Amino acid sequence: MNSPDAQEIVNKINEAIGAPP
């Protein structure tokens, strides 16, 4: 299940938790 949308969601979550770029 590889979805570009899923990756975008992960990026948003990472930003929300304050993950480094």
C-alpha distance matrix in Angstrom:
0.0 3.8 6.3 9.9 11.0 9.2 11.1 14.1 14.1 14.1 16.9 18.8 18.6 19.8 22.6 23.5 24.0 25.9 23.8 25.4 24.2
3.8 0.0 3.8 6.8 8.8 7.5 8.5 11.6 12.5 12.4 14.6 16.9 17.3 18.1 20.6 22.0 22.7 24.1 21.8 23.1 21.5
6.3 3.8 0.0 3.8 5.2 5.1 6.7 8.9 10.0 10.9 12.8 14.6 15.6 16.8 18.8 20.2 21.5 22.8 21.0 22.3 20.5
9.9 6.8 3.8 0.0 3.8 5.4 5.1 6.4 8.8 9.9 10.7 12.7 14.5 15.3 16.8 18.6 20.2 21.1 19.3 20.3 18.0
11.0 8.8 5.2 3.8 0.0 3.8 5.4 5.0 6.4 8.7 9.9 10.7 12.6 14.3 15.5 16.7 18.7 20.0 18.8 20.3 18.5
9.2 7.5 5.1 5.4 3.8 0.0 3.8 5.4 5.1 6.3 8.7 9.9 10.6 12.4 14.4 15.3 16.7 18.3 16.9 18.8 17.5
11.1 8.5 6.7 5.1 5.4 3.8 0.0 3.8 5.4 5.0 6.2 8.7 9.8 10.4 12.4 14.2 15.3 16.3 14.4 15.8 14.1
14.1 11.6 8.9 6.4 5.0 5.4 3.8 0.0 3.8 5.4 5.0 6.3 8.7 9.8 10.7 12.4 14.4 15.2 14.1 15.5 13.6
14.1 12.5 10.0 8.8 6.4 5.1 5.4 3.8 0.0 3.8 5.4 5.1 6.3 8.6 9.9 10.5 12.5 14.1 13.5 15.7 14.8
14.1 12.4 10.9 9.9 8.7 6.3 5.0 5.4 3.8 0.0 3.8 5.4 5.0 6.1 8.6 9.7 10.6 12.1 10.7 13.0 12.4
16.9 14.6 12.8 10.7 9.9 8.7 6.2 5.0 5.4 3.8 0.0 3.8 5.4 5.1 6.2 8.6 10.0 10.4 9.1 10.7 9.4
18.8 16.9 14.6 12.7 10.7 9.9 8.7 6.3 5.1 5.4 3.8 0.0 3.8 5.4 5.1 6.2 8.8 9.8 9.8 12.1 11.4
18.6 17.3 15.6 14.5 12.6 10.6 9.8 8.7 6.3 5.0 5.4 3.8 0.0 3.8 5.4 4.9 6.2 8.4 8.5 11.7 12.2
19.8 18.1 16.8 15.3 14.3 12.4 10.4 9.8 8.6 6.1 5.1 5.4 3.8 0.0 3.8 5.4 5.3 6.1 5.0 8.0 8.7
22.6 20.6 18.8 16.8 15.5 14.4 12.4 10.7 9.9 8.6 6.2 5.1 5.4 3.8 0.0 3.8 5.5 4.9 5.6 7.9 8.3
23.5 22.0 20.2 18.6 16.7 15.3 14.2 12.4 10.5 9.7 8.6 6.2 4.9 5.4 3.8 0.0 3.8 5.4 7.6 10.7 11.9
24.0 22.7 21.5 20.2 18.7 16.7 15.3 14.4 12.5 10.6 10.0 8.8 6.2 5.3 5.5 3.8 0.0 3.8 5.7 9.4 11.6
25.9 24.1 22.8 21.1 20.0 18.3 16.3 15.2 14.1 12.1 10.4 9.8 8.4 6.1 4.9 5.4 3.8 0.0 3.8 6.5 9.0
23.8 21.8 21.0 19.3 18.8 16.9 14.4 14.1 13.5 10.7 9.1 9.8 8.5 5.0 5.6 7.6 5.7 3.8 0.0 3.8 6.5
25.4 23.1 22.3 20.3 20.3 18.8 15.8 15.5 15.7 13.0 10.7 12.1 11.7 8.0 7.9 10.7 9.4 6.5 3.8 0.0 3.8
24.2 21.5 20.5 18.0 18.5 17.5 14.1 13.6 14.8 12.4 9.4 11.4 12.2 8.7 8.3 11.9 11.6 9.0 6.5 3.8 0.0
